[in-house]
Amino acid sequence: MTLEQDDVCVRDGAAIRVGLVMRPFSPIPDSLKPAARGVTRRWFLRDCGIGLGKVALAGLLTNALPRGAGAAMARVNPLAQRPPHFPGRARAVIHLFMAGAPSQLDLFDHKPALSKLEGKPLPPSVIMGQRYAFIRPDAAVLGPRFRFIQHGQSGTELSEMLPHLGSIADEICVIRSCRTDQFNHAPAQIFFNTGFSQPGRPSVGSWVTYGLGCETQDLPAFVVMSTGAGISGGAANWSSGFLPTYFAGVRFRNSGDPILNVSSPKGVDARLQRDTLDLIGDLNRRQLGAVGDPEIATRIQSYEMAYRLQTSAPELMNLRSESKSTLDLYGCDPEKPSFARACLLARRMVERGVRFINIYHEGWDAHSDVAGNLKNNCAATDQASAALVRDLRQRGLLDSTLVIWGGEFGRTPMVESNAALGRSLGRDHHPQAFTMWMAGGGIRGGMNYGATDDLGFHVVDKPVHIHDLQATILHCLGFDHERLTYTYQGRQFRLTDVHGHVVKDLLA
């Protein structure tokens, strides 16, 4: 047998391309046969320490990167700016993620019919066999807890709990027909952020930085902040998945140094630190050029970013340079961690070239006392959310910055009351319909899009799936969501894997 190109072998039930194929061969003269030296074809393929399995592995490792990619990555900044597929209106995204899921029925989607039915079960024809985690399908209806008021020329109806948002009603697009495939918090949060319900896929922020790079070398391209009690989906929400790790989100802390160990230890001056980093960087670049492992490039970037952050991070986090009128606009105490402080920092990051910013405000999971939950969370977020849009507009940044507000799903029209769990007058999870709003970055302001039925249970007009939202976000940044792909384990993946459509009616 001879060895030629394009062989595929099967190992552990999976096809592996080896790059070799077995063909019949002409007899070898006795004088050239290796058997006399104890070297047989079987020995070569099985016992010499190489073997077909190792040949296959070597081929896979060689093909993991384009030829010369290791050396190229040692020279080129992987976060350098890159052009999108077409000119996009947005160059940055601020995603205000209301983790835990706000009640759309008490904030955005006014349903007077629920008040008339309060205390009675929904008709079985509406429920259609839907199961819930904490309530029975025949649970009684709970009407809206607050008054709704029309705002602006658009006539957008919003809860009295959102007076500041009402003042910018003509700047935002309210989407009342969102729906998701996931029912519980962690899978739904991960699904919104990565397009898949299980950890392991790249987050939308990672896809954006992979596609566009970053406009700054002094701050991370993708920053994550949290102002609540915790995030159900955890770091999977901002993971780079199978993309190289330098596209992952960088978590900033609420107080003190934004990143641990950003300050140099005692006895380490700037010269010593620079010399140390230069030596480590040289060794890492040599290894990267030799093996082409993109995680080595991540290590190089991380060391250099940490060095630059020692100067850029304190300047970014110092809000004393902001005017009193700006601090008052956000309702921000510059010395205290808060959602308002995070929003103001997000504006400062956009000014400095950060590409994607996530702010998670956990605490909207109102299984009990939905009215009290909303009062507290709206008091913490409403003013700052509206101030962010106003501030971006005043500084000429709103047209190029996409602002997104919303949670992972909605809440039920039915009440959750469980004496054993100490719950009453709450709402359960509801994936069939919920509301989000967007502003700036190529989105049409003063618009109300989509609708649910009279009971707020099902979407009845212009449904917007999570993948549709993801496709629209990428479109605003200049990407065809079907072409922004990454090859992993033999096939191309994308954020909207494998469906989704740009909601063109939302575009300005």
PyMOL commands that set and color helices and strands:
alter all, ss='L'
color gray80, all
select helices_A, chain A and resi 30-32+34-37+41-47+51-62+69-75+104-107+112-117+124-127+163-166+169-171+185-194+204-212+234-238+245-247+270-291+294-317+319-321+324-330+339-351+370-394+398-400+419-421+466-476+504-506
alter helices_A, ss='H'
color red, helices_A
select strands_A, chain A and resi 2-4+8-11+14-17+21-23+92-97+148-151+156-159+172-179+222-226+250-251+356-360+401-406+410-418+423-430+434-439+447-449+451-452+459-461+464-465+485-488+491-494
alter strands_A, ss='S'
color yellow, strands_A
deselect
rebuild
show_as cartoon
